[in-house]
Amino acid sequence: SCMGDNPRVMTRPHRFSDIADRFLTRRALLQGGVAAAALGFTPVGRIAGAPARAETPGLQFEELGRIGKDEPTHHVAPGYRAEVLISWGDPILPGAPAFDPMAQTAEAQRKQFGFNCDFIGYLPLKDGAATTAEHLASGESAHGLLCVNHEYSTPRYMFPGMKNSEAVAANSTPETIAVEKASVGHTIIEIRKSGGAWSVVADSPYARRIHAETDMDIAGPARGHARMKTDADPDGVRVKGTFQNCAGGVTPWGTILTAEENIQNYFTGVASKLPPENAREAASADSFSVGGRLWMWSTFDKRFDINVTPHEFNRFGWIVEIDPYDAGSVPKKRTALGRFRHEAATIVAKDGKPVVAYMGDDQSFEHIYKFVSARTYAAADVAANVDILDDGTLYVARFNDDGTGEWLPLVHGQGGLTAENGFDDQGDVVIDARRAAKVLGATETDRPEDLETDPITSRTYVAFTGGTDRKEAAPAAPRAPNRRGHIVEILAPGSDGDRDHTATDFQWDILLLAGHPEAETNAQGKYGPGISDAGYFAQPDNLVFDPKGRLWIATDGADEIGLADGLWACAVTGPERAVTRHFFSVPVGAELTGPCFTPDGETLFVSVQHPGQGDGGSFAEPVCRWPAAMDSAMPPRPSVVAITRDGGGPVGG
């Protein structure tokens, strides 16, 4: 993911040594070495005194050894197998041709698996089921729909002759741009497990490609808003496409939520040249850092030039809801959830209670959000939850030094979100959610990449990837600069397994600080006691819980400490809390994204994104050709991998 460059000085400093001492004290507490009363002044003291909790079962796999960053292939822990399920260009729709990297067309790509796979969601399919509710209730773990994001295109690794950015600029054509547009967005495939191995079901009626030209509805408070209207859509209710689809979420009513993140990379223009009536668009473009030319789309499609179509940019940066059980359904951009560089849309739903969605804004010094629906969730009536995400309250988090926090409502007319500050209505608030968050004084964080809620304890965890040029430490951001990232634990009020996620107060703690355990202070990793020489990592990115409540952590930037990116796992309660163990590594140039378990926990799907990419690399000369051999003529291909245990059984033990 691309980072922002907006360093700020925080106002409530927190020394690293204080945080480290508290962290280490908690480690001792978990081993029985410190009395809880001695921690009364710290965030962890409040948590340590919480009601008794269920203990996460330990992990039962032989750890994968430390893997260096230049390894040309993937590796998995002993006793497991990792098999490529589907790769960029593989046919998925009827009539799709076999992948030919030397003769790509947009028509072919719209029927093939997209590029740079990311978030994965699994939804069960039951043979003979007639309704979504029946499919969901089955919990089927050997037959299902796999729903996969495609974050962005990389032309220098997609097309011959584009060996660098200058060549991309010189050689891009309407045809190559059309292929790029068709390669991003989302894929839905039907998969089945037989004889212990997974395969894609050919010509499935569920198979679908959603891309940068797919028609989508605009829903929620920004629907029909003046700032969403364009010449092509004068009513402001329909938009073409989705892209920069990074993380996401799965709803209990059987839909996929896909997050539009670094949308600014496909837009060009000069914000200062916008007319006065587009002052809010200019401010938004500056906030997102529009202006560079990382991609060439605007050369051939002027809707991506903010000076030509200034409102088009407002129509991206949302959470998009897709119904994978209905291949003819129209995706909907759920604007009530706010507009920013979206990461994650993790749903917490309890029958008879409002639905909660946790989200992050992946830019330096941006924020963490949650949405609470106005209507309550109906577990027994899938249809009753349609459009439940269109009406409710969007909140942004403020973390306090004492380990407490508040969710601040982003509601028009409250807290300075008024016409005097540039917010005429709720549509303005959600379109400019990140500016509204700053008006309210929300905590500026270190690139929140993913938020996931433990299915056992109902605690929520945030992966801060870091890499930020922070000048001073702050609440929930203990290191300045934050080069290696960390994971924060958020506790909604209540006890483990019964927490009120709709509440506006919370407590927080630090689960771990990423980095080498023996590095200098501001980059030093802090984990649970007894991690191995392969157990440390850098820059946590995606998170997922397995059915037993163990946390699995994907990384994006471990190469900065000499490691291949990959997947680590740990318990979050009990004596093995934060004792991370290495499980899977990706090939050189790649990052691991989108880890996802089947309901029975016996298969773990992962995306291997941008393999073979590196300094000086290109389509013709990548640093590896994974999943093909290095002596192949095939370019490297982003792929989804299915990981299973030899002889069957739950991944992780």
Disulfide bonds with the S-S distance in Angstrom:
none
